[in-house]
Amino acid sequence: MVNLKTNLNLPNFCSNYALLLSLLVGQIVATCMWLLGVSEHSVASYGLWTLYVQSLVLLNCALLCWTRARLQRLNLVIGSLTLIALGASSILVLEYLANLVLPLRYDQSILNAQTGERMIVMALVYVLLLRLFSLLEILELRSKAEAQSRIHALQSKIQPHFLFNSLNTISELAATDSEQAENAIQALSMLFRVSLEESDDLHSLEKELRLCDRYLELESWRFDPPPRLSKEIDIKSPENCLIPKLLLQPLFENALKYGIASGLAPAKAYIDLSIKETASDISIKLSNSFKTGKGASTSHGLAIENTKERLNVLFGERQSFRVNAKDDVFHVIIKIPKSTKPKGRKT
């Protein structure tokens, strides 16, 4: 059921894509009107129909671009009626300008029978467009809801992987080092507090790195000595740079599980993280040593597949995700669109 109190929602007719699409549809309409409306299908008559329809399209795009912000502040009923009136009035405006500029041989009165018919047709076109916009908005909302559901489902799969190991670590520390056990509990608490947050899919890179530090701190008690870790963060403002929540933590977990914890000698164990930015993208590369040869795991792990699918849901074709293994080193290479935190927002 449509909520009549909601505001009118219109696409952005100021964009090049919307303008070109409108011109293309207008040309199809002009061709159909020429084929159905004249007895002699000459090039001259086709040119006149094209000029008329495309001028009408450009005029309406200009009007919708100019009035879009004002129309969207109106409720659905008033906004729709205003939009229909605007579309019908555009016929009057166009034909008035045509009467001033072109040496037309028919009745020079602005509002004649043919003009009135065209105004009615234009009003009906706007009614159909309103219905189309409504259906597109419903489809977009459903698509976003489905994507959000998939993201939450994928994110929920991340949690159990480190929970049991962390609880075992805390249990061992409680018997040997109560202070370290308390630190481990605080680290685990932070991890789950972030993973259970439902407000946003993105948070700051600074927060993600801090979360990963706590995760590695929690896991380091399982390794003696812990793996060497190096970071190269070439980001001007990590506190304002937004990335998907829990993007890096599963990759670190994968590096520990399938690389370092698979039997690799502690002296050879390392993890390298490199994050760089361009004008439009964030590039992330995580490399870790892993064991090859007999008894080595050939699986990439569930974390890799989940992360790949999450990025696809969030960014579609605007992201890239690659993995490769070479010379006993496993690489995960990610590129995502650059996103920054709005002023006043906390993440």
C-alpha positions in Angstrom: 0.0 0.0 0.0 1.3 3.4 -1.0 1.9 5.9 1.8 0.6 9.2 0.6 2.4 11.1 3.3 5.8 10.2 1.8 7.7 12.6 -0.3 7.9 12.5 -4.1 11.0 10.7 -5.3 12.5 11.7 -8.7 15.6 10.5 -10.6 18.3 13.1 -11.3 17.5 14.5 -14.7 20.6 16.8 -14.4 22.9 13.8 -15.1 24.3 13.0 -18.6 23.0 9.5 -18.4 19.4 10.6 -17.7 19.5 13.2 -20.5 20.9 10.8 -23.1 18.4 8.1 -22.1 15.5 10.7 -22.4 16.7 11.8 -25.8 16.9 8.2 -27.0 13.4 7.5 -25.8 12.2 10.7 -27.3 13.6 9.8 -30.7 11.8 6.5 -30.6 8.6 8.3 -29.7 9.2 10.8 -32.6 9.7 7.9 -35.0 6.5 6.2 -33.9 4.5 9.4 -34.2 5.9 10.1 -37.7 5.0 6.6 -38.9 1.5 6.7 -37.4 0.6 10.3 -37.8 1.3 11.4 -41.4 0.3 10.1 -44.8 3.4 11.1 -46.6 6.5 9.8 -44.8 9.0 12.4 -46.1 12.4 13.2 -44.6 11.1 16.8 -44.0 8.1 15.7 -41.9 10.4 13.2 -40.0 12.7 16.1 -39.2 9.9 18.3 -38.0 8.6 15.5 -35.7 12.1 14.9 -34.4 12.6 18.7 -33.7 9.3 18.9 -31.9 9.7 15.8 -29.7 13.4 16.4 -28.9 12.7 20.1 -28.0 10.0 18.9 -25.7 12.3 16.4 -24.1 15.1 18.9 -23.5 12.6 21.4 -22.1 11.1 18.9 -19.7 14.6 17.7 -18.6 15.6 21.3 -17.9 12.4 21.9 -15.9 12.7 18.7 -13.9 16.4 19.4 -13.3 15.6 22.9 -12.1 12.5 21.9 -9.9 13.6 18.5 -8.7 14.8 19.7 -5.2 11.5 21.6 -4.7 9.3 18.8 -5.9 10.9 16.3 -3.7 10.0 18.4 -0.6 6.3 18.0 -1.5 4.2 15.0 -0.4 3.3 12.3 -2.9 -0.1 13.7 -3.9 0.8 17.4 -4.2 4.1 16.6 -5.8 2.5 14.2 -8.4 -0.2 16.8 -9.3 2.4 19.5 -9.6 4.6 17.3 -11.8 1.7 16.4 -14.1 0.7 20.1 -14.4 4.4 20.9 -15.2 4.5 18.3 -18.0 1.3 19.6 -19.5 2.4 23.2 -19.3 5.6 22.4 -21.1 3.5 21.9 -24.2 2.1 25.4 -23.9 5.6 26.8 -23.4 7.1 25.0 -26.3 4.3 25.9 -28.8 4.3 29.5 -27.6 8.0 29.7 -28.3 7.5 27.9 -31.7 4.8 30.4 -32.6 7.2 33.3 -31.9 10.2 31.8 -33.8 8.9 29.7 -36.6 6.7 31.0 -39.5 3.9 28.6 -38.9 0.9 28.6 -41.3 -1.7 27.2 -38.9 -3.8 29.0 -36.3 -1.5 31.1 -34.2 -3.7 30.9 -31.0 -1.8 29.1 -28.3 -4.5 26.9 -26.9 -6.2 25.2 -29.8 -7.7 21.7 -30.1 -4.5 20.0 -31.1 -2.5 21.7 -28.4 -5.1 20.6 -25.8 -4.9 17.0 -27.0 -1.1 17.1 -26.8 -1.4 18.5 -23.2 -3.6 15.6 -22.2 -1.2 13.1 -23.8 1.7 14.7 -22.0 -0.2 14.5 -18.7 -0.8 10.8 -19.3 2.8 10.3 -20.0 3.7 11.9 -16.7 1.3 9.6 -14.9 3.0 6.6 -16.5 6.4 8.0 -15.5 5.3 8.5 -11.9 4.2 4.9 -11.8 7.4 3.8 -13.4 9.5 5.8 -10.8 7.4 4.3 -8.0 8.1 0.7 -9.3 11.8 1.5 -9.7 12.0 2.8 -6.1 10.3 -0.3 -4.8 12.7 -2.5 -6.7 15.7 -0.5 -5.4 14.5 -0.8 -1.8 14.0 -4.5 -2.2 17.4 -4.9 -3.8 19.0 -3.0 -0.9 17.1 -5.0 1.7 18.2 -8.3 0.1 21.8 -7.1 -0.2 21.7 -6.0 3.5 20.3 -9.4 4.5 23.1 -11.1 2.6 25.8 -8.9 4.1 24.5 -9.6 7.6 24.3 -13.4 6.9 27.9 -13.4 5.6 29.1 -11.2 8.5 27.5 -13.6 11.0 29.5 -16.5 9.6 32.7 -14.6 10.5 32.1 -14.6 14.3 32.3 -18.3 15.3 35.7 -18.8 13.6 37.8 -17.0 16.3 35.3 -17.4 19.2 36.2 -20.9 20.2 40.0 -20.3 19.9 39.7 -17.1 21.9 37.7 -18.8 24.7 40.3 -21.5 24.9 43.1 -18.9 25.1 41.3 -17.0 27.8 40.7 -20.2 29.7 44.4 -21.1 29.6 45.5 -17.5 30.5 43.0 -17.5 33.5 45.0 -20.3 35.0 48.5 -18.8 34.3 48.2 -15.0 33.9 45.1 -13.3 35.2 46.2 -9.9 33.9 46.7 -11.2 30.4 43.4 -13.0 30.6 41.6 -9.7 31.4 43.3 -8.1 28.4 42.2 -11.0 26.2 38.6 -10.6 27.4 38.6 -6.9 26.6 40.0 -7.6 23.1 37.3 -10.3 22.5 34.6 -7.9 23.8 35.7 -5.2 21.3 35.6 -7.6 18.4 32.1 -8.8 19.2 30.9 -5.2 19.9 31.9 -4.2 16.4 30.6 -7.4 14.7 27.2 -7.1 16.4 26.7 -3.4 15.4 23.9 -3.1 12.8 23.8 0.6 12.1 26.3 0.7 9.2 28.1 -1.6 6.8 31.1 0.8 6.7 33.3 2.2 9.4 36.7 4.1 9.5 39.9 2.4 8.4 41.4 3.6 11.7 38.8 1.6 13.7 39.3 -1.5 11.5 43.1 -1.3 12.1 42.6 -0.9 15.8 40.2 -3.9 15.8 42.7 -6.0 13.9 45.4 -5.0 16.4 43.2 -6.3 19.2 42.5 -9.5 17.3 46.2 -10.2 16.6 46.9 -9.4 20.3 44.3 -12.0 21.2 45.7 -14.6 18.8 49.4 -13.9 19.6 49.0 -15.8 22.9 48.6 -18.9 20.9 51.9 -18.5 19.1 55.4 -18.5 20.6 56.9 -16.5 19.1 54.1 -14.6 17.4 54.4 -14.0 13.7 56.2 -10.9 12.5 53.7 -8.2 11.4 54.5 -5.2 9.2 52.1 -2.4 8.0 52.4 0.2 5.3 49.4 2.5 5.6 49.7 5.2 2.9 46.4 7.0 3.7 46.2 10.7 4.6 43.3 10.4 7.0 42.6 6.9 8.2 40.0 8.2 10.6 37.9 9.6 7.7 38.5 6.8 5.2 35.6 4.3 5.2 35.9 0.6 4.4 33.5 -2.4 5.0 33.3 -3.4 8.6 35.3 -6.6 9.4 37.0 -6.5 6.0 40.6 -7.0 7.3 40.0 -9.2 10.4 38.9 -12.3 8.4 41.9 -11.9 6.1 44.2 -11.9 9.2 42.4 -14.9 10.5 42.8 -16.7 7.2 46.5 -15.9 7.2 46.9 -17.4 10.7 44.8 -20.4 10.1 46.0 -21.5 6.7 49.4 -20.1 6.8 51.1 -19.7 10.1 49.1 -22.2 12.2 49.4 -24.9 9.5 52.9 -26.0 10.7 55.1 -23.3 9.3 58.3 -22.7 11.3 57.9 -19.7 13.6 61.0 -18.0 12.2 59.5 -17.9 8.7 56.0 -16.7 9.8 55.0 -13.2 8.8 52.1 -11.1 7.7 52.5 -7.9 5.6 49.7 -5.4 5.2 49.8 -2.6 2.6 47.0 0.0 2.1 47.3 2.8 -0.4 44.8 5.4 -1.8 44.3 7.0 -5.1 41.9 9.8 -6.1 39.0 7.3 -6.4 40.1 3.9 -5.0 41.6 2.2 -1.9 44.1 -0.6 -2.6 44.7 -3.3 0.0 47.3 -6.0 -0.2 47.8 -8.6 2.5 50.6 -11.1 2.1 51.5 -14.0 4.5 53.9 -16.9 4.5 52.3 -20.3 4.2 53.4 -23.9 4.2 53.8 -25.7 0.9 54.5 -29.3 0.0 53.2 -32.5 1.6 50.5 -31.9 4.2 49.9 -28.3 3.3 46.4 -27.0 3.0 45.1 -26.2 -0.5 42.0 -24.4 0.7 41.7 -20.6 0.7 39.3 -20.7 3.6 35.7 -19.6 4.1 36.8 -16.1 5.1 38.2 -15.5 1.6 35.0 -16.6 -0.1 32.8 -14.6 2.4 34.9 -11.4 1.9 34.8 -11.8 -1.8 31.0 -12.1 -1.8 30.5 -9.2 0.6 32.5 -6.9 -1.6 30.5 -7.9 -4.6 27.2 -7.2 -2.8 28.5 -3.8 -1.5 30.3 -2.5 -4.6 29.4 -4.7 -7.6 31.7 -4.2 -10.6 33.4 -1.2 -8.9 35.5 -3.5 -6.8 38.1 -6.2 -7.5 39.3 -9.1 -5.4 42.2 -11.4 -6.3 44.2 -14.0 -4.6 47.4 -15.8 -5.7 50.1 -17.9 -4.2 53.7 -17.7 -5.3 57.0 -18.6 -3.8 55.5 -19.7 -0.4 53.6 -16.4 -0.1 49.8 -16.0 -0.3 48.5 -12.7 -1.5 45.1 -11.1 -1.2 44.7 -8.0 -3.3 41.6 -5.8 -3.0 40.5 -2.6 -4.7 37.4 -0.8 -3.5 35.9 2.7 -4.3 37.1 5.4 -2.0 34.6 6.6 0.5 35.0 9.3 3.2 33.2 10.0 6.4 30.7 12.9 6.3 31.4 15.7 8.7 30.0 15.2 12.2 29.6 11.4 11.7 31.2 9.0 14.2 32.3 5.6 13.1 
